Amino acid sequence: MKLLRYGPVGQEKPGLLDVDGRVRDLSGVVPDVAGHVLLPAQLAALRALDSISLPLVPGTPQQDLRLGPCVGQVGKFICIGLNYADHAAEAGMAVPPEPVVFGKWTSAICGPDDAVQIPRGSVKTDWEVELGVVIGQGGRYIAEADAMAHVAGYCVVNDVSEREYQLECAGTWDKGKGCDTFGPIGPWLVTADEVPNPQALKLWMELDGHRYQNGSTATMVYGVAFLVSYLSRFMSLQPGDIISTGTPPGVGMGQKPPVFLRAGQTMRLGVEGLGVQTQAVVAAA
């Protein structure tokens, strides 16, 4: 099942993608793709619906029908750094003995095809295609053997990053990770039953048609089950929380010479089975 949110910014309605690639309206069934709607029993009820009986939404998704962030009311946007050994190498950093954890502010979240804004004065804004994990059943101190039962589904994330703010300014990584529009998610939330092995997904990213990233979640240092369990030691995980699991090599700062985003460019990125994002790069107003 592919759940989504459609409509103008701030006015998104819940929907699902039917077998013909059309959007069906869920607003008469659930208030949003968020919170308790992502619990196992609620997802099972949605899965049991006859999608053809739901109202058809006019337009073609990601063409003349805007899709918003695939999860609403996100409580925590948790990110994992240096989770691919080959990406750590290109960044000139050692593979960490434990996951590097940082946060993106939820105000960074935007739709999968919304424009990405380069912050004022930025000269080192970069891209990172990532597998996003959406929490369904929450919990604390989750055993790794039980962790996958707490996953509602998966989505594409572009962990847009300003490298000067992240690495050269004093303080933590967070200031380079949470600028407005730095967290496109979607186009849809693919429920976990449709992703039997999240550690075997191809992921890629192109800038103006040139492919820079071409990796696989098989090369993650720390897999999804471990990350869910690990993070639950430090915080309660709640329905709708998003974990962005790290990026494969090919980011802009790893190029020789480095390549960073400029206004007027176009990013296109995707994860196998989870859809594709397309973002115009613009200067922040």
DAKAWO-V64368 format. One line per field, one symbol per residue. phi: phi as a letter, one per 30 degrees, with the letter a starting at -180 (. if undefined). Layout:
phi=???
//
This chain:
phi=.ccabbjdeibdcdabcddcicccdcddcbdadahddcdeddddddddddedddedcdjceibcbdcdedbchddbccbcchcbeddedddibddddbedcbccdddddbddbddccddeidbbdbcadbdcccdcddlbhddedcdddccdlbadbcddbcddddccddjddedcccdeidbdbjdbccdddcbdbdcbcdbabbbhicdccabbddcedcdedddddddddcaddbejdccccjbddjdddddbdebbdbejdbcbaabeicjbcbbdcbddd
//
